[in-house]
């Protein structure tokens, strides 16, 4: 109950903060805002708050603000808000959000909250993806020999089994084995005498045994589902009308394997009835995979396309193809195509 009360109090604080900011900066009658009149409608927003006055709307994005733009846009479309303002506390998140917003045909205004002041936010430049250090290159063959897929992302070489990381090599050339940060640290402490390659092989075998559609529910087959889907699509690019797909970094850092996080790949468009690699047109295509209904998908995918220009394809299981995904994809300045894969895509 204490947690629920804390959450409720936090939401109440967001609503009070948003009401105060709207009163002070947008010329909305204070009494109407405080009373929650018929014309001014307060609403909930995960990790924040919303307020609407006819076609004008405000979203205070707290909590996971780096992921909030899609949710704010979805809320605005649901309530026919055409003049949307998104208020963000975190300066870094605000700059990234302003950049993502520019990908939409009707971008919202993004403001940074600075105490009681609001500062208009300019789009932050997208940081170039870090190249793979030379010290990591020799591990590609090692990962493949152990039965894992070598995946280079933003300066790291990862060993993945159906999209789940089991090891990594960074700039120092050191091999770290484990699923997630805590597992990597535990491996060092609990098995200091095990040779890294032997630990890698054991990790690959353990994950592969559990990361199957018929295995009992286990974290090994629940984590990083979007990356699992990416692994399937990279192996079977004809599923999405592409050729020669390779994984690339998302612009949304994967900080917690339990959270949904879009997974990206790039390659070439393909033509023909079977859309096989032999029919590649040579035109670039960026593919971004997601599972569930992740409102961060479209803004993040548009961000990835800044690094890898070309046609943008969003890939989701057919059971997750929610209308809001299609709506946000169509709202981009350069609309994205939504492609679905069968509900049993894990068996492909």
C-alpha positions in Angstrom: 0.0 0.0 0.0 2.9 2.3 0.7 4.1 2.0 -2.8 0.7 2.7 -4.2 0.3 5.7 -2.0 3.7 7.0 -3.1 2.8 6.5 -6.8 -0.5 8.3 -6.2 1.2 11.2 -4.5 3.8 11.4 -7.3 1.0 11.6 -9.9 -0.7 14.2 -7.8 2.5 16.2 -7.8 2.8 16.0 -11.6 -0.7 17.2 -12.0 -0.2 20.2 -9.6 3.0 21.1 -11.3 1.5 21.0 -14.8 -1.5 23.1 -13.7 0.9 25.7 -12.3 3.1 25.9 -15.4 0.1 26.2 -17.7 -1.4 28.9 -15.6 1.8 30.9 -15.6 3.0 30.5 -19.2 0.1 29.8 -21.5 -2.5 32.4 -20.6 -5.1 29.9 -19.4 -7.4 31.1 -16.7 -6.0 29.9 -13.3 -9.4 29.3 -11.7 -10.5 27.1 -14.6 -7.3 25.1 -14.4 -7.6 24.6 -10.7 -11.3 23.7 -10.8 -10.9 21.2 -13.6 -13.8 22.8 -15.4 -15.7 21.4 -18.4 -13.4 23.3 -20.7 -10.1 22.3 -19.0 -9.7 18.5 -18.6 -6.9 17.1 -16.5 -5.8 13.6 -17.3 -3.3 10.9 -16.3 -0.1 10.1 -18.1 2.3 7.3 -17.0 5.0 9.1 -15.2 3.5 12.5 -15.8 0.3 14.4 -16.4 -1.9 15.9 -19.2 -4.1 18.9 -19.5 -6.4 19.8 -22.4 -8.3 22.9 -23.3 -10.2 22.3 -26.6 -7.6 21.8 -29.3 -4.7 22.9 -27.0 -3.0 20.3 -24.9 0.0 20.0 -22.5 1.9 16.9 -21.4 4.3 16.9 -18.5 6.7 14.1 -19.2 8.4 12.9 -16.1 9.9 9.5 -15.2 11.0 7.8 -18.5 10.9 11.1 -20.4 13.2 9.8 -23.1 10.5 7.4 -24.1 7.5 9.8 -23.7 7.1 11.5 -27.1 5.1 8.7 -28.7 2.8 8.5 -25.7 2.2 12.3 -25.8 1.5 12.2 -29.6 -0.9 9.2 -29.1 -2.7 11.1 -26.4 -3.0 14.2 -28.6 -4.4 12.2 -31.5 -6.9 10.4 -29.2 -8.3 13.7 -27.9 -8.0 15.7 -31.2 -5.3 18.0 -29.8 -3.8 19.9 -32.6 -1.6 22.4 -30.6 0.5 20.1 -28.4 3.1 21.2 -25.9 5.4 18.7 -24.2 7.1 19.8 -21.0 10.3 18.0 -19.9 12.5 18.3 -16.8 15.5 16.5 -18.1 17.6 18.7 -20.5 19.2 15.8 -22.4 15.8 14.0 -22.9 14.3 17.3 -23.9 16.9 17.9 -26.7 16.4 14.3 -28.0 12.6 14.7 -27.8 12.8 17.9 -29.8 14.9 16.1 -32.5 12.4 13.3 -32.7 9.5 15.7 -32.8 10.9 17.3 -36.0 10.4 14.0 -37.8 6.6 14.5 -37.6 4.6 16.5 -40.1 2.9 18.4 -37.3 5.6 18.5 -34.6 4.7 19.4 -31.0 6.5 22.2 -29.2 9.0 20.9 -26.6 9.8 22.9 -23.5 12.4 22.3 -20.8 11.1 23.0 -17.3 13.6 25.1 -15.4 12.2 25.7 -11.9 9.1 27.8 -12.6 10.3 28.8 -16.0 9.8 27.2 -19.4 12.6 27.2 -22.0 11.9 26.4 -25.6 14.1 23.4 -26.7 16.1 23.1 -29.9 16.7 19.7 -31.4 19.9 18.1 -30.2 22.3 16.8 -32.7 22.3 13.0 -33.0 25.6 11.7 -31.7 27.3 9.5 -34.3 27.4 5.8 -33.6 30.8 4.8 -32.2 32.9 2.5 -34.4 34.0 -0.9 -33.2 37.5 -0.8 -31.7 40.1 -2.9 -33.4 40.7 -4.8 -30.2 37.2 -6.3 -30.5 37.4 -7.5 -34.1 39.2 -10.8 -33.4 36.3 -11.9 -31.2 33.9 -12.1 -34.1 35.2 -15.5 -35.1 35.3 -16.6 -31.4 31.6 -15.7 -30.9 30.6 -17.6 -34.1 32.6 -20.6 -33.0 30.8 -20.6 -29.7 27.4 -20.6 -31.5 26.5 -17.0 -31.0 25.8 -14.2 -33.4 28.4 -11.4 -33.4 26.6 -8.0 -33.3 28.4 -4.7 -33.4 26.5 -1.8 -31.8 27.8 1.6 -30.8 31.4 0.6 -30.0 30.6 -2.8 -28.5 30.8 -6.3 -30.0 28.0 -8.4 -28.6 27.5 -12.1 -28.7 23.8 -12.8 -29.0 21.7 -15.9 -29.0 18.4 -15.1 -30.7 18.8 -11.5 -29.8 19.8 -12.0 -26.2 23.3 -10.8 -25.3 25.4 -13.5 -23.5 28.8 -11.7 -23.8 30.4 -8.5 -24.9 33.8 -7.0 -25.8 34.5 -3.3 -25.3 37.3 -0.9 -26.2 39.7 -2.6 -23.8 39.4 -5.9 -25.6 38.3 -7.7 -22.5 35.6 -10.5 -22.9 32.8 -10.3 -20.4 30.3 -13.2 -20.3 26.8 -13.0 -18.9 23.3 -11.9 -19.6 23.1 -8.3 -18.4 25.4 -6.3 -16.2 24.6 -8.1 -13.0 25.1 -11.5 -14.5 28.5 -10.4 -16.0 29.7 -9.3 -12.6 28.4 -12.5 -10.9 30.3 -14.6 -13.5 33.6 -12.9 -12.6 33.0 -13.4 -8.9 31.6 -16.9 -8.9 33.7 -18.5 -11.6 37.1 -16.7 -11.7 38.9 -19.8 -12.8 36.7 -20.7 -15.8 38.2 -19.8 -19.1 36.2 -17.1 -20.9 35.6 -19.2 -24.0 34.3 -22.1 -21.9 32.1 -19.8 -20.0 30.8 -18.3 -23.3 30.0 -21.8 -24.7 28.1 -22.7 -21.5 26.2 -19.4 -21.6 25.2 -20.0 -25.3 24.0 -23.5 -24.6 22.0 -22.5 -21.6 20.3 -19.6 -23.4 19.6 -21.6 -26.5 17.9 -24.3 -24.5 15.5 -21.9 -22.9 15.0 -19.3 -25.7 12.5 -21.4 -27.6 8.8 -21.0 -28.0 8.1 -24.4 -26.4 10.3 -23.8 -23.3 8.6 -23.0 -19.9 8.3 -19.3 -19.2 11.7 -18.0 -18.1 13.6 -14.7 -18.2 15.8 -16.2 -20.9 12.8 -16.3 -23.3 11.0 -13.2 -22.1 13.8 -10.6 -22.2 14.7 -8.5 -25.2 11.9 -9.8 -27.4 12.3 -7.0 -30.0 15.9 -8.1 -30.5 14.8 -11.7 -30.9 12.4 -10.5 -33.6 15.3 -8.6 -35.2 17.4 -11.8 -35.2 14.6 -13.6 -37.0 14.2 -10.8 -39.5 17.9 -10.5 -40.2 18.0 -14.2 -40.9 14.8 -14.0 -43.0 14.8 -10.5 -44.5 12.3 -11.5 -47.2 9.7 -11.4 -44.4 9.9 -7.6 -44.6 10.8 -7.1 -48.2 14.4 -6.5 -47.6 17.8 -8.0 -48.4 21.1 -8.3 -46.5 20.0 -6.9 -43.2 22.5 -6.3 -40.4 21.8 -5.1 -36.9 22.6 -1.4 -36.0 22.3 0.6 -32.8 19.0 2.1 -31.7 19.1 5.8 -30.5 17.3 4.7 -27.3 19.9 3.1 -25.0 19.0 -0.3 -23.7 19.5 0.2 -20.0 17.2 -2.5 -18.7 16.5 -5.8 -20.5 13.0 -5.9 -18.9 11.9 -2.8 -20.7 10.7 -2.8 -24.3 13.3 -1.3 -26.6 13.0 -1.1 -30.4 15.8 -3.0 -32.2 17.1 -1.7 -35.6 18.7 -3.1 -38.7 19.7 -1.8 -42.1 20.0 -3.3 -45.5 18.6 -3.0 -49.0 15.1 -3.0 -50.4 14.1 -6.1 -52.3 11.7 -6.5 -55.2 10.0 -9.4 -56.9 7.3 -11.8 -55.7 9.5 -13.6 -53.2 11.6 -10.5 -52.3 14.8 -12.5 -52.1 18.3 -11.2 -51.8 18.9 -11.8 -55.5 16.3 -9.2 -56.3 17.8 -6.4 -54.2 17.2 -2.9 -55.7 20.1 -1.3 -53.9 17.9 1.3 -52.2 18.5 1.6 -48.5 16.0 0.4 -46.0 15.9 0.8 -42.2 14.0 -1.8 -40.3 13.0 -1.3 -36.7 11.4 -4.2 -34.7 9.2 -4.1 -31.7 6.9 -6.4 -29.8 3.9 -5.5 -27.7 2.5 -1.9 -28.2 5.6 0.2 -27.6 4.7 3.9 -28.1 8.4 4.8 -28.3 8.7 2.7 -31.5 7.9 5.4 -34.1 9.9 8.3 -32.7 12.9 6.1 -32.1 12.6 4.5 -35.5 12.5 8.0 -37.1 15.6 8.9 -35.1 17.4 5.8 -36.4 16.6 6.8 -39.9 18.6 10.0 -39.4 21.7 7.8 -39.2 20.6 5.4 -41.9 18.5 7.2 -44.6 16.2 5.2 -46.7 12.7 3.7 -46.6 11.6 3.1 -43.0 9.9 -0.2 -42.1 8.4 -0.9 -38.7 8.1 -4.6 -37.9 5.7 -5.9 -35.3 3.9 -9.3 -34.7 0.4 -9.2 -36.2 -1.2 -9.4 -32.8 0.7 -6.2 -31.8 -0.2 -4.1 -34.9 -2.3 -1.6 -32.9 -4.0 1.3 -34.8 -1.9 3.8 -32.9 1.3 2.4 -34.4 -0.2 2.8 -37.9 -1.4 6.3 -37.1 2.0 7.5 -35.7 3.8 5.9 -38.6 1.6 7.8 -41.1 2.1 11.1 -39.2 5.8 11.2 -40.0 7.1 13.7 -42.6 8.3 10.7 -44.5 5.7 8.1 -43.5 6.9 4.6 -42.4 5.5 1.3 -43.6 4.2 -1.1 -40.9 4.9 -4.8 -41.7 3.6 -7.6 -39.6 5.0 -11.0 -39.0 2.9 -14.1 -37.9 2.0 -14.4 -34.2 4.3 -17.5 -34.1 7.3 -15.6 -35.4 9.6 -17.2 -32.8 9.2 -20.5 -34.8 10.4 -18.9 -38.1 
